[in-house]
Amino acid sequence: MKKLITIILLGLTLVSCTTSREKCEWTRLTGESVSYLGPEGTYTGQAAMLFFGDDASYHAKKTVSDAVTLMIDGKCNFAVIPQENTVGGPVTAYIDELLSHDDISVICETELVIDQALLVKKGTKLSDITLICSHEQGLLQGKLWLEENLPLAQTRVVSSTAEGARLASISDGSVAAVASAAAADVYGLEVYAPRIQESDANKTRFYALSMGEGSILRA
């Protein structure tokens, strides 16, 4: 259901725009350039595609700070970042990044259902896994499943769920990742266990950002 966003959150002005659960509806400018938390295969990348479609050029960055900085430096028009998860709560590091720049506007938001999976190299058994890599939110969302099924494996927090998948793909098979099934396709991995998140209501809110008061967008 569509709604009109006219709220103030954490001192950031959300410019009024009509939005559905999938995309913001605005008159798009030509030559849009969008940065987002990468690498390829992140849920943030999926959110960026929902916001801006196939016609935009996309720049996957290693951290949210890098994605936002690219926009601040004028090297892209927009940045897309995750903001809050229904299981893990606010992504506080990203909120801090926004609050440090009072000239950034949140122009629109969307929510995606997050299905976390355990990704492994082909032929890997649970007994082969000694390390699990993911974003802190991915590890938190899959915590109960991991504790029950891989109690001896170590965990490592990395910059994104897709980065965890990339690391698993270049490992000797002892590294697994908590990430999306889409990331498995990107990095040539297998989905060993789908939907390992604690809640079927696992969702993350994503923001599309611009500089100033959103004047480069036309409602």
TORKE-713871 format. One record per residue (C-alpha): x, y, z. Coordinates in Angstrom, 2 decimals. Example, Ala and Ser with C-alpha at 12.3 -4.5 7.8 and 13.67 -1.06 7.14 Angstrom:
2
12.30/-4.50/7.80
13.67/-1.06/7.14
***
This chain:
219
0.00/0.00/0.00
1.30/3.40/-0.94
2.00/6.01/1.69
3.27/9.56/1.84
6.46/9.91/3.82
6.51/13.16/5.79
8.41/12.23/8.93
11.53/13.34/10.70
13.84/10.56/11.91
17.07/11.00/13.87
17.35/14.60/12.74
17.26/13.65/9.04
14.62/15.17/6.79
12.76/12.60/4.72
11.66/14.51/1.64
8.00/13.80/0.91
7.57/11.30/-1.88
5.07/8.66/-2.82
6.42/5.17/-2.26
5.28/1.58/-2.53
6.98/-1.38/-0.88
9.04/-1.82/-4.02
10.04/1.57/-5.35
9.74/5.32/-5.06
7.73/7.00/-7.77
9.46/10.11/-9.06
10.34/11.61/-12.40
13.74/10.08/-13.00
16.64/12.15/-14.27
18.83/10.82/-17.05
22.31/9.60/-16.31
21.63/8.62/-12.70
24.63/7.23/-10.87
24.07/5.27/-7.66
26.49/3.98/-5.03
25.54/1.21/-2.62
26.98/-1.16/-0.06
28.55/-3.94/-2.11
30.00/-6.10/-3.38
27.62/-7.46/-6.00
24.96/-9.68/-4.49
24.02/-7.66/-1.39
20.45/-6.94/-0.39
21.41/-3.26/-0.58
22.15/-3.77/-4.26
18.71/-5.32/-4.70
17.13/-2.31/-2.96
19.07/0.06/-5.24
17.67/-1.72/-8.29
14.14/-1.37/-6.91
14.67/2.36/-6.38
16.37/3.22/-9.66
15.82/0.39/-12.14
17.97/-0.87/-14.99
18.82/2.51/-16.50
21.05/3.76/-13.66
24.77/3.11/-13.39
25.74/1.38/-10.14
28.88/1.55/-8.02
29.31/-1.18/-5.40
31.44/0.05/-2.50
33.07/-1.92/0.30
31.55/0.10/3.15
28.59/2.39/3.71
31.04/5.20/4.43
32.62/4.67/1.01
29.21/4.69/-0.69
28.13/7.89/1.06
31.50/9.57/0.45
31.23/8.90/-3.29
27.94/10.82/-3.29
29.29/13.63/-1.09
32.24/14.06/-3.44
29.85/14.48/-6.37
30.94/11.28/-8.10
27.41/9.86/-8.04
23.91/11.28/-7.62
22.54/8.93/-4.97
23.57/6.40/-2.35
21.56/3.44/-1.04
22.21/2.06/2.44
20.55/-0.31/4.95
19.01/1.34/8.00
17.19/-1.09/10.30
16.40/-4.79/10.58
13.38/-6.24/12.37
15.56/-8.87/14.09
18.90/-7.10/14.54
17.53/-3.61/15.12
19.02/-0.32/13.85
22.24/-0.53/11.88
23.86/1.97/14.22
27.12/2.46/12.35
25.18/3.56/9.30
23.01/5.94/11.31
26.18/7.48/12.73
27.44/7.96/9.18
24.29/9.89/8.25
24.25/12.00/11.39
27.80/13.16/10.68
26.57/14.91/7.50
23.67/17.32/8.06
23.37/18.09/4.33
22.25/14.56/3.40
18.56/13.92/2.79
16.78/10.59/2.92
14.58/10.85/-0.15
12.80/7.51/0.04
12.73/4.16/1.78
11.71/0.58/1.14
11.65/-2.72/3.02
12.89/-6.06/1.74
12.17/-9.48/3.18
15.55/-10.92/4.17
16.04/-14.65/3.68
19.47/-15.59/4.99
21.02/-18.86/3.83
24.15/-20.80/4.68
26.31/-20.74/1.54
29.19/-23.14/0.94
31.48/-24.30/-1.85
30.11/-27.22/-3.82
30.57/-30.54/-2.05
31.17/-29.01/1.38
29.86/-30.86/4.45
29.00/-29.23/7.77
31.96/-31.01/9.34
34.28/-29.20/6.89
33.25/-25.73/8.08
35.48/-24.00/10.62
34.66/-20.35/9.89
31.45/-18.49/9.03
31.69/-15.01/7.50
28.90/-12.45/7.21
27.82/-8.96/8.11
27.08/-8.61/11.83
23.36/-8.46/11.04
23.52/-11.71/9.06
25.28/-13.50/11.90
22.78/-12.15/14.41
19.78/-13.13/12.30
21.08/-16.70/11.88
22.52/-17.03/15.39
20.23/-19.79/16.69
20.65/-21.98/13.60
24.42/-21.54/13.64
24.69/-22.35/17.35
22.64/-25.51/16.89
24.25/-26.78/13.70
27.80/-25.37/13.78
28.59/-24.90/17.47
32.36/-25.26/17.02
32.75/-22.97/14.01
34.20/-19.50/14.49
32.41/-16.43/13.14
33.92/-13.39/11.47
32.16/-10.07/10.91
32.83/-8.63/7.45
31.56/-5.56/5.62
28.52/-7.23/4.01
26.81/-10.58/3.56
28.01/-10.67/-0.05
31.60/-10.09/1.08
31.18/-13.18/3.25
30.04/-15.08/0.16
33.05/-13.85/-1.79
35.41/-15.04/0.94
33.71/-18.44/1.03
34.10/-18.74/-2.74
37.90/-18.33/-2.60
38.38/-20.59/0.42
39.39/-24.24/0.56
35.84/-25.16/1.57
36.30/-24.55/5.28
34.63/-21.12/5.09
30.86/-20.68/4.85
28.80/-17.52/4.53
25.45/-16.28/5.77
24.03/-14.44/2.78
21.25/-14.45/0.20
20.59/-17.14/-2.38
21.29/-14.45/-5.00
24.83/-14.14/-3.62
25.27/-17.89/-4.13
24.54/-17.41/-7.83
26.98/-14.50/-8.08
29.87/-16.32/-6.39
29.29/-19.88/-7.58
28.30/-21.28/-4.19
25.69/-23.77/-3.05
22.83/-23.05/-0.68
23.48/-25.63/2.01
20.59/-24.47/4.21
17.97/-21.89/3.16
16.09/-19.53/5.46
18.24/-19.91/8.56
17.09/-16.59/10.04
15.29/-16.71/13.36
12.12/-15.02/12.15
10.00/-15.36/9.03
9.25/-11.65/9.52
12.91/-10.78/8.96
12.95/-7.49/7.03
15.42/-4.67/6.48
14.61/-1.05/5.69
16.78/0.68/3.10
17.24/4.39/2.43
17.93/6.20/-0.83
20.03/9.29/-0.11
20.80/12.51/-1.94
22.61/15.73/-1.11
20.78/18.84/0.06
17.00/18.94/0.25
16.35/16.50/-2.56
15.99/19.26/-5.13
17.55/17.08/-7.82
14.44/14.90/-7.66
11.08/15.95/-9.04
8.04/14.40/-7.39
***
